[in-house]
Amino acid sequence: MDKRHRNLVAVLVAVVMAVALFSAFSVNWLHKTPSVILPTLTPTPSASTPASTAGDYQRVEVTVDTVQRVVATLERPESYARTLTVETTGEDGTVGKTTAQVVVDGGWTRVTATLPDGRVRHTIVGEEKRYVWYDDQRSWQEYPAQERSADLSQRLPTYEDVLAVVQSDIVDARYAASGELPCVYVAVEVEDLSYVEEYWISVDTGLLVHAESRKGEEVFYRMSGYTVETPATPGQTFALPDGTVLHTTALPG
């Protein structure tokens, strides 16, 4: 191959490489849609660290300004089971404890709660209905279910509460561990009632794993539920006292 032909080949190779590089960069530029991802929890998180980018994602630190945006990216599992403990302190200092076995699957929620007085309350919520009975009763009460009925049956606030508050009421927000789980921590001041609500939302499951309400230093409500089984064990029935099966957790396969 003479010198003229070699030069021509070199020019053609350069043109092909230039076209390839231009195509690659232009595709990335045209289709880049940044999304929020949650940064890894560190032992000493900083609430004031500015946002940074990684690839096509925007890494957002949790502050009072960004926490609602971060929480909005979380989703609860569609199927899970766990045990919740709720403690409430009365004005006379007595503590009432409720322990609830919770199973959620396919839009249904089953709660078996042992109340402070020893009674067992059974609740099933699904398909816009709520069924309630106590202990070994063979009859039940049926009510229309509201959007929050499943959560209320667990005496459980949720991160939807965080999304609903006015941003100016959020007094603290950061990443923090609770029960050794990485969480988004949010504190909300309820000014009219002079108390503070605190939430710890698991980054891994999107579930509220701990919550407290306090007035000054006195905690009058505390909820915890750290261990989550997901998905819920298959083959469990959501049944009424007469044996009517309303739902069954999905079987494998």
VOPAGU-2260 file (C-alpha; in pm, 1 decimal, decimal comma):
REM VOPAGU-2260
SITE   aa  ch    i         X         Y         Z
SITE  MET   A    0       0,0       0,0       0,0
SITE  ASP   A    1     150,1     332,4    -104,8
SITE  LYS   A    2     165,3     642,5     117,2
SITE  ARG   A    3    -140,0     805,4     -42,6
SITE  HIS   A    4    -355,9     499,5      26,2
SITE  ARG   A    5    -229,9     475,4     385,0
SITE  ASN   A    6    -323,6     837,6     445,5
SITE  LEU   A    7    -670,9     778,5     302,6
SITE  VAL   A    8    -728,3     477,5     530,6
SITE  ALA   A    9    -612,1     678,4     831,9
SITE  VAL   A   10    -856,4     958,1     750,5
SITE  LEU   A   11   -1144,4     710,9     713,3
SITE  VAL   A   12   -1065,1     546,3    1049,7
SITE  ALA   A   13   -1054,2     886,5    1217,8
SITE  VAL   A   14   -1393,0     979,6    1068,4
SITE  VAL   A   15   -1551,9     652,0    1185,7
SITE  MET   A   16   -1415,5     697,7    1539,3
SITE  ALA   A   17   -1540,7    1057,3    1550,9
SITE  VAL   A   18   -1889,9     952,2    1441,6
SITE  ALA   A   19   -1895,6     673,4    1702,8
SITE  LEU   A   20   -1788,8     903,4    1983,7
SITE  PHE   A   21   -2038,8    1170,0    1882,8
SITE  SER   A   22   -2320,8     912,0    1873,7
SITE  ALA   A   23   -2234,7     775,5    2216,1
SITE  PHE   A   24   -2225,1    1114,6    2384,3
SITE  SER   A   25   -2531,6    1246,5    2205,5
SITE  VAL   A   26   -2739,1     941,6    2309,3
SITE  ASN   A   27   -2640,3     988,5    2674,5
SITE  TRP   A   28   -2715,9    1359,5    2658,4
SITE  LEU   A   29   -3052,7    1317,3    2488,5
SITE  HIS   A   30   -3177,3    1039,2    2718,6
SITE  LYS   A   31   -3036,6    1144,8    3052,3
SITE  THR   A   32   -3317,1    1149,2    3315,8
SITE  PRO   A   33   -3175,7    1198,5    3665,4
SITE  SER   A   34   -3344,9    1009,6    3949,7
SITE  VAL   A   35   -3310,6    1017,1    4325,9
SITE  ILE   A   36   -3120,9     736,9    4500,5
SITE  LEU   A   37   -3055,0     701,7    4868,8
SITE  PRO   A   38   -2694,7     730,5    4982,9
SITE  THR   A   39   -2538,8     462,0    5202,0
SITE  LEU   A   40   -2582,2     536,0    5570,8
SITE  THR   A   41   -2260,1     640,4    5738,6
SITE  PRO   A   42   -2186,1     633,2    6112,0
SITE  THR   A   43   -2177,2    1014,4    6126,7
SITE  PRO   A   44   -2414,3    1141,3    5856,4
SITE  SER   A   45   -2405,7    1507,7    5769,9
SITE  ALA   A   46   -2734,8    1684,4    5715,6
SITE  SER   A   47   -2568,2    1973,8    5539,1
SITE  THR   A   48   -2371,1    1788,5    5270,9
SITE  PRO   A   49   -2478,7    1920,8    4929,1
SITE  ALA   A   50   -2627,9    1694,3    4665,8
SITE  SER   A   51   -2387,7    1518,9    4431,9
SITE  THR   A   52   -2435,1    1322,6    4114,5
SITE  ALA   A   53   -2336,8     967,7    4022,9
SITE  GLY   A   54   -2392,4     858,2    3665,0
SITE  ASP   A   55   -2755,5     923,3    3572,2
SITE  TYR   A   56   -2863,5     959,2    3935,9
SITE  GLN   A   57   -2872,1    1245,4    4178,5
SITE  ARG   A   58   -2755,9    1157,4    4529,4
SITE  VAL   A   59   -2959,6    1361,6    4777,2
SITE  GLU   A   60   -2873,3    1413,5    5141,4
SITE  VAL   A   61   -3157,5    1427,7    5392,1
SITE  THR   A   62   -3233,7    1772,4    5529,2
SITE  VAL   A   63   -3554,9    1939,4    5638,0
SITE  ASP   A   64   -3577,9    2074,0    5282,0
SITE  THR   A   65   -3525,3    1742,9    5098,4
SITE  VAL   A   66   -3668,6    1477,5    5331,3
SITE  GLN   A   67   -4018,3    1473,2    5182,9
SITE  ARG   A   68   -3871,5    1427,2    4836,6
SITE  VAL   A   69   -3653,6    1139,4    4960,6
SITE  VAL   A   70   -3936,8     972,9    5153,6
SITE  ALA   A   71   -4160,1     994,8    4844,9
SITE  THR   A   72   -3920,4     757,9    4663,1
SITE  LEU   A   73   -3976,6     481,9    4921,8
SITE  GLU   A   74   -4230,2     205,2    4868,0
SITE  ARG   A   75   -4366,9     -53,1    5109,0
SITE  PRO   A   76   -4337,2    -421,5    5010,8
SITE  GLU   A   77   -4651,9    -567,0    4856,1
SITE  SER   A   78   -4623,5    -874,2    5078,4
SITE  TYR   A   79   -4469,3    -890,4    5426,0
SITE  ALA   A   80   -4523,1    -999,5    5785,7
SITE  ARG   A   81   -4393,8    -857,4    6111,8
SITE  THR   A   82   -4468,1    -803,3    6480,1
SITE  LEU   A   83   -4536,7    -452,6    6608,8
SITE  THR   A   84   -4517,5    -332,2    6966,9
SITE  VAL   A   85   -4700,3     -14,0    7065,4
SITE  GLU   A   86   -4665,3     145,8    7408,7
SITE  THR   A   87   -4874,6     438,0    7528,8
SITE  THR   A   88   -4834,7     627,6    7854,7
SITE  GLY   A   89   -5139,7     776,1    8021,4
SITE  GLU   A   90   -5155,7    1100,0    8216,5
SITE  ASP   A   91   -5130,0     900,7    8540,0
SITE  GLY   A   92   -4805,0     740,0    8420,4
SITE  THR   A   93   -4948,7     395,2    8348,4
SITE  VAL   A   94   -4812,0     223,9    8039,8
SITE  GLY   A   95   -5035,3      25,9    7807,4
SITE  LYS   A   96   -4874,1    -222,5    7569,5
SITE  THR   A   97   -5024,1    -364,9    7250,9
SITE  THR   A   98   -4853,5    -640,0    7051,8
SITE  ALA   A   99   -4976,2    -695,9    6697,0
SITE  GLN   A  100   -4903,0    -973,9    6449,3
SITE  VAL   A  101   -4936,6    -815,2    6105,6
SITE  VAL   A  102   -4957,8    -982,2    5764,5
SITE  VAL   A  103   -4992,8    -775,4    5447,1
SITE  ASP   A  104   -5040,9    -934,9    5105,6
SITE  GLY   A  105   -5209,7    -849,2    4777,5
SITE  GLY   A  106   -5386,7    -541,9    4910,4
SITE  TRP   A  107   -5512,7    -723,7    5221,8
SITE  THR   A  108   -5404,4    -661,3    5582,3
SITE  ARG   A  109   -5459,2    -898,6    5875,5
SITE  VAL   A  110   -5386,3    -776,5    6229,3
SITE  THR   A  111   -5408,0    -990,2    6542,4
SITE  ALA   A  112   -5352,3    -750,1    6830,9
SITE  THR   A  113   -5322,2    -835,2    7200,5
SITE  LEU   A  114   -5451,5    -526,0    7380,4
SITE  PRO   A  115   -5337,9    -386,8    7717,4
SITE  ASP   A  116   -5642,5    -540,3    7889,9
SITE  GLY   A  117   -5557,5    -885,2    7754,4
SITE  ARG   A  118   -5826,7    -901,6    7489,3
SITE  VAL   A  119   -5732,8   -1007,2    7137,5
SITE  ARG   A  120   -5869,0    -794,2    6855,6
SITE  HIS   A  121   -5880,2    -945,4    6506,6
SITE  THR   A  122   -5895,3    -711,7    6207,5
SITE  ILE   A  123   -5897,8    -787,3    5836,6
SITE  VAL   A  124   -5894,4    -502,0    5584,3
SITE  GLY   A  125   -5931,4    -542,5    5209,6
SITE  GLU   A  126   -6146,1    -460,4    4908,2
SITE  GLU   A  127   -6284,1    -148,4    5080,2
SITE  LYS   A  128   -6412,9    -343,9    5381,2
SITE  ARG   A  129   -6295,5    -381,1    5741,2
SITE  TYR   A  130   -6388,0    -680,2    5955,6
SITE  VAL   A  131   -6341,2    -673,1    6334,9
SITE  TRP   A  132   -6402,7    -927,7    6613,0
SITE  TYR   A  133   -6257,8   -1005,0    6955,6
SITE  ASP   A  134   -6114,7   -1317,3    7116,1
SITE  ASP   A  135   -6306,5   -1629,8    7012,5
SITE  GLN   A  136   -6624,2   -1458,0    6899,4
SITE  ARG   A  137   -6805,9   -1634,9    6617,0
SITE  SER   A  138   -6956,0   -1312,8    6483,1
SITE  TRP   A  139   -6790,9    -998,4    6354,7
SITE  GLN   A  140   -6858,7    -637,0    6268,8
SITE  GLU   A  141   -6821,3    -517,7    5910,6
SITE  TYR   A  142   -6744,5    -156,6    5822,8
SITE  PRO   A  143   -6651,9      37,9    5508,9
SITE  ALA   A  144   -6272,9      66,5    5490,9
SITE  GLN   A  145   -6110,2     404,7    5452,5
SITE  GLU   A  146   -5770,2     474,1    5298,3
SITE  ARG   A  147   -5601,5     463,4    5639,7
SITE  SER   A  148   -5800,8     177,1    5791,9
SITE  ALA   A  149   -5520,2     -78,6    5760,5
SITE  ASP   A  150   -5270,3     151,0    5932,0
SITE  LEU   A  151   -5512,1     260,1    6200,8
SITE  SER   A  152   -5586,7    -101,7    6287,0
SITE  GLN   A  153   -5216,9    -129,8    6378,6
SITE  ARG   A  154   -5216,4     205,0    6565,7
SITE  LEU   A  155   -4948,4     290,5    6315,8
SITE  PRO   A  156   -4845,7     625,9    6170,1
SITE  THR   A  157   -4679,8     597,4    5830,5
SITE  TYR   A  158   -4448,0     792,7    5608,4
SITE  GLU   A  159   -4753,8     923,6    5427,7
SITE  ASP   A  160   -4793,6    1132,4    5742,2
SITE  VAL   A  161   -4451,5    1281,6    5673,1
SITE  LEU   A  162   -4550,9    1368,6    5318,3
SITE  ALA   A  163   -4867,2    1539,8    5440,3
SITE  VAL   A  164   -4708,0    1775,3    5692,4
SITE  VAL   A  165   -4625,7    2135,2    5617,1
SITE  GLN   A  166   -4252,7    2159,1    5551,9
SITE  SER   A  167   -4211,1    2437,8    5806,9
SITE  ASP   A  168   -4325,8    2192,6    6078,7
SITE  ILE   A  169   -4029,2    1960,6    6009,8
SITE  VAL   A  170   -3770,1    2047,6    6273,3
SITE  ASP   A  171   -3509,1    1776,8    6202,9
SITE  ALA   A  172   -3430,9    1529,5    5924,3
SITE  ARG   A  173   -3127,7    1310,3    5853,1
SITE  TYR   A  174   -3005,2     957,5    5803,1
SITE  ALA   A  175   -2986,0     768,3    6132,9
SITE  ALA   A  176   -2976,1     406,8    6246,2
SITE  SER   A  177   -3255,5     258,6    6456,7
SITE  GLY   A  178   -3239,3     -98,9    6576,0
SITE  GLU   A  179   -2921,9    -128,4    6364,4
SITE  LEU   A  180   -3126,8     -53,3    6051,3
SITE  PRO   A  181   -3038,6     237,8    5819,2
SITE  CYS   A  182   -3329,9     479,4    5832,6
SITE  VAL   A  183   -3454,8     818,0    5729,1
SITE  TYR   A  184   -3523,9    1009,4    6050,1
SITE  VAL   A  185   -3783,0    1288,5    6059,2
SITE  ALA   A  186   -3902,4    1500,3    6350,3
SITE  VAL   A  187   -4223,2    1700,7    6315,8
SITE  GLU   A  188   -4340,2    1963,0    6562,6
SITE  VAL   A  189   -4714,1    1966,8    6627,5
SITE  GLU   A  190   -4727,1    2323,2    6752,1
SITE  ASP   A  191   -5097,0    2335,6    6842,8
SITE  LEU   A  192   -5055,5    2040,0    7079,8
SITE  SER   A  193   -4701,4    2124,0    7192,6
SITE  TYR   A  194   -4546,5    1788,3    7113,8
SITE  VAL   A  195   -4303,6    1635,2    6864,1
SITE  GLU   A  196   -4356,1    1328,5    6645,8
SITE  GLU   A  197   -4046,6    1131,4    6542,0
SITE  TYR   A  198   -4028,0     876,5    6261,0
SITE  TRP   A  199   -3758,9     625,5    6161,4
SITE  ILE   A  200   -3829,8     483,2    5813,4
SITE  SER   A  201   -3625,0     187,1    5691,6
SITE  VAL   A  202   -3424,7     259,8    5377,5
SITE  ASP   A  203   -3426,2    -113,8    5295,4
SITE  THR   A  204   -3800,3    -187,5    5318,7
SITE  GLY   A  205   -3967,8     154,8    5312,0
SITE  LEU   A  206   -4155,1      58,3    5628,9
SITE  LEU   A  207   -4182,4     267,6    5941,1
SITE  VAL   A  208   -3980,4      67,0    6195,6
SITE  HIS   A  209   -3987,6     304,0    6492,5
SITE  ALA   A  210   -4191,2     606,3    6596,7
SITE  GLU   A  211   -4224,4     817,6    6908,0
SITE  SER   A  212   -4442,2    1105,9    7019,6
SITE  ARG   A  213   -4314,4    1316,0    7306,7
SITE  LYS   A  214   -4401,9    1626,1    7497,2
SITE  GLY   A  215   -4081,2    1779,2    7622,2
SITE  GLU   A  216   -3872,7    1481,7    7734,1
SITE  GLU   A  217   -4174,7    1263,4    7812,0
SITE  VAL   A  218   -4253,8     994,7    7551,8
SITE  PHE   A  219   -4625,1     908,4    7553,3
SITE  TYR   A  220   -4632,5     693,5    7236,6
SITE  ARG   A  221   -4370,4     448,5    7112,7
SITE  MET   A  222   -4396,6     198,3    6826,1
SITE  SER   A  223   -4134,6     -47,8    6705,2
SITE  GLY   A  224   -4128,5    -328,3    6450,5
SITE  TYR   A  225   -3781,9    -399,3    6317,2
SITE  THR   A  226   -3791,0    -757,0    6188,7
SITE  VAL   A  227   -3975,8    -793,9    5857,9
SITE  GLU   A  228   -4044,3   -1115,0    5665,7
SITE  THR   A  229   -4087,9   -1045,1    5296,5
SITE  PRO   A  230   -4272,1   -1185,1    5120,1
SITE  ALA   A  231   -4515,5   -1320,5    5378,8
SITE  THR   A  232   -4516,3   -1698,4    5424,1
SITE  PRO   A  233   -4730,5   -1845,8    5142,7
SITE  GLY   A  234   -5053,0   -2030,5    5213,5
SITE  GLN   A  235   -5172,7   -1813,7    5505,1
SITE  THR   A  236   -5545,7   -1747,7    5508,3
SITE  PHE   A  237   -5730,9   -1429,3    5591,4
SITE  ALA   A  238   -6045,9   -1592,2    5726,8
SITE  LEU   A  239   -6355,7   -1480,5    5917,9
SITE  PRO   A  240   -6467,0   -1664,3    6234,4
SITE  ASP   A  241   -6719,8   -1873,2    6037,1
SITE  GLY   A  242   -6438,7   -2006,5    5815,5
SITE  THR   A  243   -6500,3   -1781,6    5515,5
SITE  VAL   A  244   -6162,8   -1728,0    5347,5
SITE  LEU   A  245   -6125,0   -1375,9    5213,0
SITE  HIS   A  246   -5766,2   -1406,3    5090,1
SITE  THR   A  247   -5472,1   -1646,8    5086,9
SITE  THR   A  248   -5108,9   -1542,9    5059,0
SITE  ALA   A  249   -4963,3   -1644,1    4724,6
SITE  LEU   A  250   -4821,5   -1993,3    4687,4
SITE  PRO   A  251   -4479,9   -2030,2    4519,7
SITE  GLY   A  252   -4481,8   -2090,5    4145,6
